């Protein structure tokens, strides 16, 4: 009698929509239907996607607080012949999302790992930004420390794509504007969703806008290369002009009107002067 071959399990790493539930591939849908279990960052969130596409799948949670223990459990199940699908709440697992411990555990155990590509907030924002895409770098979530932010972004010769909290966006933009007011940026908010917004402009312009209009929802920030001298302290000419703006403000002028008036006289940009005026406030 010929012995029956042992069942072969595998891990399927599945990209899911970043907003619009129709932005899921046919291959990912087939994988979710075929999986013995779907490991989810948030089972409630994934259930919405599954129900939208009529998929009745068993789910288990896999998030930052239980990933190490869950990874061991899932590797055992895969070793016993099961197919496990891994998803995050949006986009590709492991990319600023849980899943690294499970993938590493599978690789170390000699388990087959397949990656099913799909929607990506990083690449969608890069294209929507209109900034150079030949050379770019994804840095995940931006650091909260101003010093670390400067170290990451000052002098960059390539486009940078990053995630940012809407609560910290205005402060981050203000810090970027202080270092390089003319630097081209794009704030991509709620990509593929009903209230999608892509706002492009110089760092000083966007800092002013979001300082007055706090952002909501998921934010992907795209930074163009530094301008000439970007990341360096303002030169003497700018400092002198900013001092003139301060004198006008102290005399009772409104900051933006004072910046506009000095800009006309000096040939500097009003947004640049305004950013210098509010530096350190």
Phi, psi and omega in degrees: 000129181286126181294145179283132179294143179295140179298145182250117179267173180199159174252128177249112179269113192247125173283136180241167183302149177269357180186289180290121186292347178277352180273057178230141184281156176299325180294319178294318178300318178297321180294319180293325177290324186275342186292144174288329177207146177249119178271121189238146172297318176218112185299326180294319179295314181293328180301326178298315179295316181297315181293325179300328182250017174064039182251123177256093184238149173284138182233151170223155181275145173214103183224182188298337184271340183234008190298319183298312180291319181294325179300316179299318180296315183290324176298320177298318181294320178295320178298334178274002175109001181278155172257125180247130173257131179251128177225155170249181181294329181200137177078207185268127174306154181080333182275092187059028180216164178296164175132342184299315182298321180292315180297315179298318180296321179294316180298316181293331179273000181075022181276143180290128179239125177241138179249125180253106186289167180182214185298146179216122177295325183296309182287327177297316179293320179302313181292316182294334183294332185076010178267165185303132183245004181292319177230120180211162185224131176261129186242011180070214178281137181292147178292152179280330182290132178298321180296315180292326177296316178298317181297327183281325191250336182296135174074006182296132180263354180241166176289140179244133176244133184213157171265147178215146176288138178299333180289333182258356187301312184300317180294317180299315180296322179296319178296318178295321180293325178296323182280323187205080187302329183271358183300131181284131180225165170217131175256115182252116187239136176055046182303136180069001180262177185301319184256038179303138178219133172235113181245122183248149177166184177286157183304317181297320180295315182289326177297318178295315183297309185280345170292329180263338183231087183304138181281155174229155174084190182285134184236130170242126184252132179243125181248125174286171177303154177298149174280172178301123181082001180298141181089352178262156177301152181301143182284174185299322181298316179294320180297318180296318180294320179295324177297323178294320178297317180298320179297319178295319180295318178296334178277356176117357180284152176286140185307314184291322178291323178295317179297319180295320181294315180292326179298319179296324182282330186256343184083000175280170182271139181299320180296325178295315179293320179296318178299320179292323179298320185269002179302128176082358179287000000 
